[in-house]
Amino acid sequence: MQNTTAGTRRSRRRRYLPWLLLALPLVPGIAWANGASDTFVQTSLLLILMITLADLCGFVFEKLGLPEILGEIYAGIILGNLVLVGINFNLSETLRNSEFMQYSSELALVLLLFLVGLESDLRRLLKVGRNALAVAVTGVVLPIALGIGACLLLNYAWGLQAWFVGATLAATSVGITARMLEERGLLQTLSAEVILGAALIDDVLSILLLSILASIMLSGEVAPLELFWVVCKALLFFAAAFVIGRKVMPDLVHIVSLNKHASVWTGFALCLALSFAQLAALAGLAPLVGAFIAGLLLDDMDFHVGAALQKHKLQELVQPISDIMLTIFFVGIGALVQLETLLEPGALLMVLALTLVAILSKGAAGFAVVGRGFDRRGIGYGMIPRGEVGLVFAAFALANGIFAPHMYSALVTVVLLTTMLGPLLLKPRLKLFSNRGEKAIRLPPA
């Protein structure tokens, strides 16, 4: 998924950062002062603390050339581990006990997968060609297989736990890769087009995998017939949603466009994402699958917003809500990381092993490309960063009791490491990207 959410938030912080930095140390004390027992007051001050620190850390990471979401996750890690420096402030427990925070995180996931679907152009999925498909499939199968193998070999996880570990390592986030390629004018090169095309297919395969694992978790069975039914049910839901959606959605969009106020589209998108999430839940699938499909259905639509035809305006209108919700989600992701669990020898060994698996498996996927004019190693390096979808797997597994805290902490650490190491490995290879060789697969502009 291309990290468009980060790009839209870069200019918000410049003027108020000094004031936030001065006020930040006061917030924990105020929030948990004797007179602040009211739920509204504590929740409001907690949100101020989370969003402020997330903005500060996101700004710093962005200046370092790293994704903004890494800064938000590190903000959560700081808040969730203040007890290690003698501050009695248990954000992790607060997040678990607060119904508002739990629902905010779930809503953030729905919006995140809706935006992933909105960015996943169906026309691109049909035109990326055999190389992108080969890289995507290899880049999903290898991390799962090697991740499960590492868990079993090191006696770290078994069964469904091991599958979720492998699935967390399978999802690719190419936002930072796409930004590097764009800055150097390399988006139209052969290798870049394979990376971007493979990432689109990668998202679809990962969401399908999530629906399968979630259904197995609910049924408690892994029998071949049950697994076959789960796959069929997921595919049938995809097909039915597309067929019905393609017939109904144009008329629905036309009706909504009769209202000339742009704000109506924000409510329309939110209700559509929630409705499809509910339909997926009723079908026995993960609600996130429905939100993803809702985004896919709207991707190829034309939207009359106000007096003008603005095809991509919908994403901009949803962005303000998703910005806040996703900030809460990513801070929460980091807050649930328990740093003390990573100090155990077994945990450190697992982090190193899974990081190695994550790098080698995606790196090898680049060699699935056939033909001339491709930098296969560069393609593999471009697929290394994990991100949003991988964190969704980890958060889902923790929330449903599949991951223990130490396992969750290890997986989030691996995601962070791959997101930093991928660009470092790719940068020296960019000079080898070229348009020579086979005719490039020209993708329509996003």
Secondary structure as UniProt FT lines:
FT   HELIX           4..7
FT   TURN            8..11
FT   TURN            14..16
FT   HELIX           17..23
FT   HELIX           24..26
FT   HELIX           27..31
FT   TURN            34..35
FT   HELIX           39..63
FT   TURN            64..65
FT   HELIX           68..80
FT   HELIX           82..85
FT   HELIX           91..97
FT   HELIX           99..119
FT   HELIX           122..127
FT   HELIX           129..153
FT   TURN            154..155
FT   HELIX           159..170
FT   HELIX           175..183
FT   TURN            184..185
FT   TURN            187..188
FT   HELIX           190..219
FT   HELIX           224..256
FT   TURN            257..258
FT   HELIX           263..282
FT   TURN            283..284
FT   HELIX           287..299
FT   STRAND          304..305
FT   TURN            306..307
FT   STRAND          308..309
FT   TURN            311..312
FT   HELIX           313..335
FT   HELIX           339..343
FT   HELIX           345..365
FT   HELIX           366..368
FT   HELIX           376..382
FT   HELIX           388..399
FT   TURN            400..401
FT   HELIX           405..426
FT   HELIX           427..432
//
